[in-house]
């Protein structure tokens, strides 16, 4: 099969969608699928223009309008078209193309989900942007609902529900196909060895009795890193041997770094190579995320795959992951810092170190082999 794939981001640019699409392309190639990737940056075909510098949603729509025009012109050379988190004002071209070609759309998150999260968590400066984006998304979803042969997938049940709530026809409820976990992520080292590596590579000093919490992900308003730091500051007063590692980058990174000198045992790492993420997780006692919205949080899946106890906000995506595992997990109200429950949880982990790990998340649910086989089936590749 010859596949034309369009994505708004692709390595070496971008993170979440970029990394997921890159994995998909690599695995499809092992099954004889030849993929041409079209993106704003990176990929095989770069259709970036000055319009991409337009603020937010406007630059994105500009990209998608040009990308679909390019796809329509080139589709004679391809068997199928795959769009990742598309957003268009006009779907007439896609509608005509769908009559002769297989089209698949994969949604990694929704603007409707972002909008509701901002509204519920009083992230007021982002509400107008996501309100407008969700309205445009609604028109787009209603438009693609008229396309008979369109295949729609989402990375989690939560994203599927959001798509339907915001305009996608209930006759087109998406297939849930999550992103996968790489086998090489499952490193076989213990906590003590992992902490030794972090000391050598990053100069981080942790004693054997120190309790280490870790957050891995983007450092943006939706992830609520300021609420996390506020909670940790209170934890640190009661449990001075507790450390918090924040791994990742984003627009709030500079702001939260101002707290590093003020708060004891707070370590703001910024971006680190993905190959070192398993080492950071192995060195930790619990993974924590107070994010108020997720499509499918790969960092939580990775932590769960290593059997790490989880402290998570009570949102749809986290609840789905928690439903698949057994062990030490607590879900917190994403609107506030629930210090008492967290301290109780940390004390339990400290007292029952030998019995606190989760059962690792079922490999079959997130193995790339099974996921790619499902995508091949949807694409009609035998």
C-alpha angles and dihedrals in degrees: 000000000000110000131191109205124190122196132164091226136026134168134315082032126054130015126225103032092027094056094043093050092046090055091049093051092049093050094045090055089061088061095051097261109143108209129195110198120210116193144148090252129005122012127089097291119040113196096173117148137169088271088074087073090066112114116278115295095022094059090046094052090047089055094048094048090053093042094054091046088053091047093051090051093049104036095099086076095051138064098211143011122222121192123191116209093336124189124188139165094210124037098177093106092050091046092057092044093051090065092068106021137051110251123189125185123196121195119203095182139340135241087224089061093048091048094052091046092052091047095048093046098042096243085156102173091060098045097086092050096049092041090058092042092050091051091053089045090052092055090048094049092049089050096052090047086076093059107101101197098039117126114209125193133175132194096236142011088252092060091046090054092049092051092054093044090054100049113292111133116257086230087067101051103164126249108248108233112164126204114262139242121237117236092225088063089074099084119181105225130115129236096262093051092046091052089051090055091050090051092053098041102034106018092242115154119203125164120220090256097049116110112224125202120189137197119190121186146066117331099226138125093265091058090053099219091165091058089048092052091046090054093046092051088058092045091051092057091058097033107031092177091065121106131193122208118195111194120186143052137252144128093298095052095098091047096051092045087068087069094055095082093043099049121060117234094010110136118190105193102174116199118354130178112277091233088067095052094087089053092053090049094047089052092053134086097209141003117231132193128165093181114153094208137027136164095199113332105217092189090060090049090050092050091047091048088060093049094248117162111251133222105187141166114254100252131134098260093049092047090055093053092046090052089063098054141054128216141051110001134138127188118210134199103262091213097068147018109265097197099167096056092045093051091049090050093049091049090053091050090050094051097042102039094148094052106034104087123109124241100259113257111269106272093212091062093059106023113130089223093064094038094051091046089056092049090048089052092051090049091050095244113147 
